[in-house]
Amino acid sequence: MYHFVKFYKFDYLKMKNIFRSSVLFFIYALFSSHEFWLQPEKFIYKRGEIINIRFLVGENFSGDNWTGNIDRVKSLCFYFGNVSDKNLGKSISKAEGDSIQLAMADEGTAMVTFESINSFIELDAAKFNAYLREDGLTEALEYRIQNKDSSKAGKEFYQRSVKTIIQVGDKTDHTYKQKTGLPIDIIPDDHPYNVAKDDDDFKVKFFFLGEPMKKTKVKVWHKVNNKISPAEYVTDNDGEIKFFLSPTGQWMVSTVKMIHLEDDPKAEWQSYWGTLTWGYE
């Protein structure tokens, strides 16, 4: 029988935000390969060890603690075997920069997911077009060109759908494959902690509202000893990518989906940003 110690303690790590001195630069960087992800202190644990998971924002798999609080959380969930806790977010306070701490009494694979509330941003035309190009959002860019909107400011709602997979002890299970209900759900086809050697055919599938994300740009980062190796892929007709996976260091994959809003009085676009992290240290 699976069970976990429901011990959640939220500490208040104040974000050292290197972009505070330039708000405009921060906004541009946010939408220029700027990622948001769940970062455990490590990814592999022994039973009963404290698991600390931070919320990070940054570029190229290097980031700082977020400045969010309970007001930024739509859902924060914990999955372990046949057990799930979908009320994890209720423990977060209004203090900025909380991180999660929990402990697990059993061995197995665990997953934590986070979905943010919708937020609004407006960028001038040049910056908005540049970020669409950078993130491979060609449909949105072509729409703006065809409708002569390229010179208009970009008004957008954005939302984060992120998750991390951790391993406790040697026992593995299928928790990593559970569908989470996140708008963007990134699911490995194989267990990331059952990779006995380098896998040159590791598969990851991407879903948007339950449907495969076809022909979508995806980014993959591998970090070993603070050396970061990025790569880009495009999903196939099944919403899947394949890449070489070495069971070393830390891994992150990400993607973004942009849809046009027809009748919203405030914004013309809605974006969904998804990331998945796991690792071997």
C-alpha positions as CSV (number, residue, x, y, z in Angstrom):
1,M,0.0,0.0,0.0
2,Y,1.4,3.4,-1.0
3,H,1.5,6.2,1.5
4,F,3.5,9.3,2.0
5,V,4.2,11.5,5.0
6,K,2.1,14.6,4.6
7,F,4.6,17.0,5.9
8,Y,4.6,20.2,4.0
9,K,6.6,23.2,5.2
10,F,6.9,26.3,3.1
11,D,10.0,28.4,3.6
12,Y,10.2,31.9,2.3
13,L,13.2,32.3,-0.1
14,K,13.4,35.8,-1.3
15,M,14.0,36.0,-5.0
16,K,17.3,37.6,-6.0
17,N,16.0,39.0,-9.2
18,I,18.8,40.3,-11.4
19,F,16.3,42.0,-13.7
20,R,14.8,44.3,-11.0
21,S,16.9,47.2,-12.3
22,S,15.3,47.0,-15.7
23,V,11.6,46.3,-15.9
24,L,11.5,46.4,-19.7
25,F,14.4,44.0,-20.0
26,F,12.7,41.6,-17.6
27,I,9.5,41.6,-19.5
28,Y,11.3,41.0,-22.8
29,A,13.4,38.2,-21.3
30,L,10.3,36.6,-19.8
31,F,9.1,35.9,-23.3
32,S,12.5,35.3,-24.9
33,S,13.3,31.7,-24.0
34,H,12.4,32.5,-20.4
35,E,11.3,29.4,-18.6
36,F,9.5,28.6,-15.3
37,W,10.1,25.2,-13.7
38,L,10.0,23.1,-10.6
39,Q,13.5,22.5,-9.2
40,P,14.0,19.9,-6.5
41,E,17.2,20.2,-4.4
42,K,18.0,16.8,-5.9
43,F,15.9,14.3,-7.8
44,I,16.8,10.9,-6.2
45,Y,16.0,10.4,-2.4
46,K,16.0,7.8,0.3
47,R,12.8,7.0,2.3
48,G,12.0,9.7,4.8
49,E,14.4,12.3,3.4
50,I,13.1,15.8,3.2
51,I,12.3,16.8,-0.4
52,N,12.7,20.5,-1.1
53,I,11.2,21.8,-4.4
54,R,11.7,25.4,-5.5
55,F,9.9,27.4,-8.2
56,L,12.5,28.8,-10.5
57,V,12.3,31.3,-13.4
58,G,15.2,32.0,-15.7
59,E,16.9,31.3,-19.0
60,N,18.9,28.4,-20.3
61,F,18.0,26.2,-17.3
62,S,19.6,28.7,-14.9
63,G,17.2,30.6,-12.7
64,D,16.3,32.4,-9.5
65,N,13.5,31.8,-7.0
66,W,10.1,33.1,-8.1
67,T,8.3,36.0,-6.4
68,G,5.0,34.2,-6.4
69,N,2.6,33.3,-3.6
70,I,-0.8,31.7,-3.1
71,D,-2.3,34.3,-5.4
72,R,-0.4,32.9,-8.3
73,V,-1.5,29.3,-7.8
74,K,-4.4,27.7,-9.6
75,S,-3.4,24.1,-8.7
76,L,-0.5,22.4,-6.9
77,C,-0.7,18.6,-6.8
78,F,1.3,15.6,-5.6
79,Y,1.1,12.2,-7.2
80,F,2.6,9.0,-5.8
81,G,1.5,5.5,-7.0
82,N,-2.3,5.4,-6.6
83,V,-2.3,8.3,-4.2
84,S,-2.7,12.0,-5.1
85,D,-3.1,15.2,-3.2
86,K,-4.7,17.9,-5.3
87,N,-4.9,20.4,-2.4
88,L,-1.2,21.1,-1.9
89,G,-1.6,24.7,-2.9
90,K,-3.8,25.5,0.1
91,S,-0.7,25.4,2.3
92,I,1.0,28.2,0.5
93,S,0.9,31.6,2.2
94,K,0.9,35.1,0.8
95,A,4.6,35.5,1.5
96,E,6.7,35.7,-1.7
97,G,9.0,33.0,-2.9
98,D,7.7,29.9,-1.1
99,S,9.2,26.5,-1.7
100,I,7.7,23.1,-1.0
101,Q,9.0,20.6,1.6
102,L,7.7,17.1,2.0
103,A,8.8,13.6,3.0
104,M,7.8,10.2,1.7
105,A,7.5,7.1,3.8
106,D,7.6,4.6,0.9
107,E,9.8,4.0,-2.1
108,G,8.5,4.8,-5.5
109,T,8.2,7.4,-8.2
110,A,6.6,10.7,-7.4
111,M,5.4,13.7,-9.3
112,V,4.6,17.3,-8.4
113,T,2.6,19.5,-10.8
114,F,1.9,23.2,-10.7
115,E,-0.6,25.3,-12.7
116,S,-0.5,29.1,-12.4
117,I,-3.4,31.5,-12.7
118,N,-3.8,33.4,-15.9
119,S,-1.7,36.6,-16.1
120,F,-1.7,39.5,-18.5
121,I,1.1,41.2,-20.4
122,E,1.4,43.7,-23.2
123,L,4.5,44.1,-25.3
124,D,5.2,46.6,-28.1
125,A,5.0,45.2,-31.6
126,A,8.7,44.6,-32.2
127,K,9.2,42.8,-29.0
128,F,6.1,40.7,-29.4
129,N,7.0,39.7,-33.0
130,A,10.6,38.8,-31.8
131,Y,9.4,36.6,-29.1
132,L,6.9,34.8,-31.4
133,R,9.9,34.1,-33.8
134,E,12.1,33.0,-30.9
135,D,9.7,30.4,-29.6
136,G,8.6,29.1,-33.0
137,L,5.0,30.4,-32.7
138,T,4.7,30.6,-36.5
139,E,0.9,30.4,-36.6
140,A,0.5,33.4,-34.4
141,L,3.2,35.3,-36.3
142,E,1.6,34.5,-39.7
143,Y,-1.8,35.5,-38.3
144,R,-0.5,38.9,-37.4
145,I,1.1,39.3,-40.8
146,Q,-2.0,38.2,-42.7
147,N,-4.3,40.4,-40.7
148,K,-1.9,43.4,-40.8
149,D,-1.4,43.3,-37.0
150,S,2.4,43.2,-37.1
151,S,2.6,46.8,-36.1
152,K,0.2,46.4,-33.2
153,A,1.2,45.8,-29.6
154,G,0.8,42.2,-28.4
155,K,-1.8,41.8,-25.7
156,E,-1.7,38.4,-24.1
157,F,-2.8,36.2,-21.3
158,Y,-0.2,33.6,-20.2
159,Q,-0.4,30.5,-18.0
160,R,2.2,28.0,-16.7
161,S,1.8,24.2,-16.6
162,V,4.9,22.6,-15.0
163,K,5.8,19.3,-13.4
164,T,8.8,17.5,-12.0
165,I,9.4,13.7,-11.5
166,I,11.4,12.5,-8.6
167,Q,12.5,9.0,-7.4
168,V,12.5,7.7,-3.8
169,G,14.5,4.5,-3.3
170,D,14.9,1.8,-6.0
171,K,11.2,0.9,-6.5
172,T,9.7,2.4,-9.7
173,D,6.1,2.6,-10.9
174,H,4.0,4.2,-13.5
175,T,3.3,7.5,-11.6
176,Y,5.4,9.3,-14.3
177,K,2.8,8.4,-17.0
178,Q,-0.3,9.7,-15.1
179,K,-2.3,12.3,-17.0
180,T,-2.5,15.4,-14.9
181,G,-5.2,17.6,-16.5
182,L,-2.7,20.4,-17.0
183,P,-3.4,22.4,-20.2
184,I,0.0,21.3,-21.4
185,D,0.9,17.9,-20.2
186,I,4.4,16.5,-21.0
187,I,4.7,12.8,-20.5
188,P,7.7,10.6,-21.0
189,D,6.9,7.4,-22.9
190,D,9.5,5.4,-20.9
191,H,10.4,5.7,-17.2
192,P,13.2,8.2,-16.9
193,Y,14.6,6.4,-13.8
194,N,14.8,3.0,-15.5
195,V,17.4,4.1,-18.0
196,A,20.2,1.7,-17.3
197,K,22.5,3.2,-19.9
198,D,22.5,5.9,-22.5
199,D,19.2,5.7,-24.5
200,D,19.4,7.1,-28.0
201,D,15.7,6.7,-28.5
202,F,14.1,8.3,-25.5
203,K,10.6,9.4,-26.2
204,V,8.5,12.3,-24.7
205,K,4.9,13.1,-25.7
206,F,3.3,16.6,-25.5
207,F,-0.4,17.1,-25.1
208,F,-2.5,20.3,-25.2
209,L,-6.0,20.0,-23.7
210,G,-5.6,16.2,-24.1
211,E,-4.7,16.2,-27.8
212,P,-1.2,15.6,-29.2
213,M,0.8,18.8,-30.0
214,K,1.7,18.1,-33.6
215,K,4.5,19.9,-35.4
216,T,5.4,22.0,-32.3
217,K,8.8,23.4,-31.3
218,V,10.3,21.8,-28.2
219,K,13.4,22.7,-26.2
220,V,15.5,20.2,-24.3
221,W,18.2,21.1,-21.8
222,H,20.8,18.8,-20.2
223,K,22.8,20.2,-17.2
224,V,25.9,18.3,-15.9
225,N,28.3,20.0,-13.5
226,N,26.7,23.4,-14.3
227,K,27.5,22.9,-18.0
228,I,24.3,23.2,-20.0
229,S,23.6,21.6,-23.4
230,P,20.5,22.9,-25.1
231,A,18.7,21.4,-28.1
232,E,15.6,22.0,-30.2
233,Y,13.2,19.6,-31.7
234,V,9.8,19.6,-33.5
235,T,7.2,17.1,-32.5
236,D,5.9,14.5,-35.0
237,N,2.2,13.9,-35.9
238,D,1.8,12.0,-32.6
239,G,3.1,15.0,-30.6
240,E,6.3,13.1,-29.8
241,I,10.0,13.7,-29.9
242,K,12.9,11.3,-29.6
243,F,16.3,12.3,-28.3
244,F,19.5,10.9,-26.7
245,L,19.1,10.5,-22.9
246,S,22.1,10.1,-20.7
247,P,21.2,9.1,-17.1
248,T,23.4,11.9,-15.7
249,G,22.8,15.4,-14.4
250,Q,19.5,17.2,-14.8
251,W,17.0,17.4,-17.6
252,M,14.3,19.8,-18.6
253,V,12.0,19.9,-21.6
254,S,9.6,22.7,-22.5
255,T,7.2,24.0,-25.1
256,V,4.6,26.7,-25.6
257,K,1.2,26.9,-27.2
258,M,-0.4,30.1,-28.4
259,I,-4.1,30.5,-29.4
260,H,-5.9,33.5,-30.8
261,L,-8.8,35.0,-28.7
262,E,-11.7,36.2,-30.8
263,D,-13.9,38.3,-28.5
264,D,-11.8,39.0,-25.4
265,P,-11.9,42.8,-24.6
266,K,-8.5,42.8,-23.0
267,A,-6.2,40.4,-24.9
268,E,-5.9,38.9,-28.4
269,W,-3.8,36.0,-27.4
270,Q,-3.6,33.2,-24.8
271,S,-0.4,31.3,-24.3
272,Y,0.3,28.1,-22.3
273,W,3.9,27.3,-21.2
274,G,4.8,23.8,-20.2
275,T,8.0,22.3,-18.6
276,L,9.0,19.0,-17.2
277,T,12.1,18.3,-15.1
278,W,13.8,15.2,-13.8
279,G,17.4,14.2,-13.0
280,Y,20.0,11.8,-11.6
281,E,21.7,13.8,-8.9
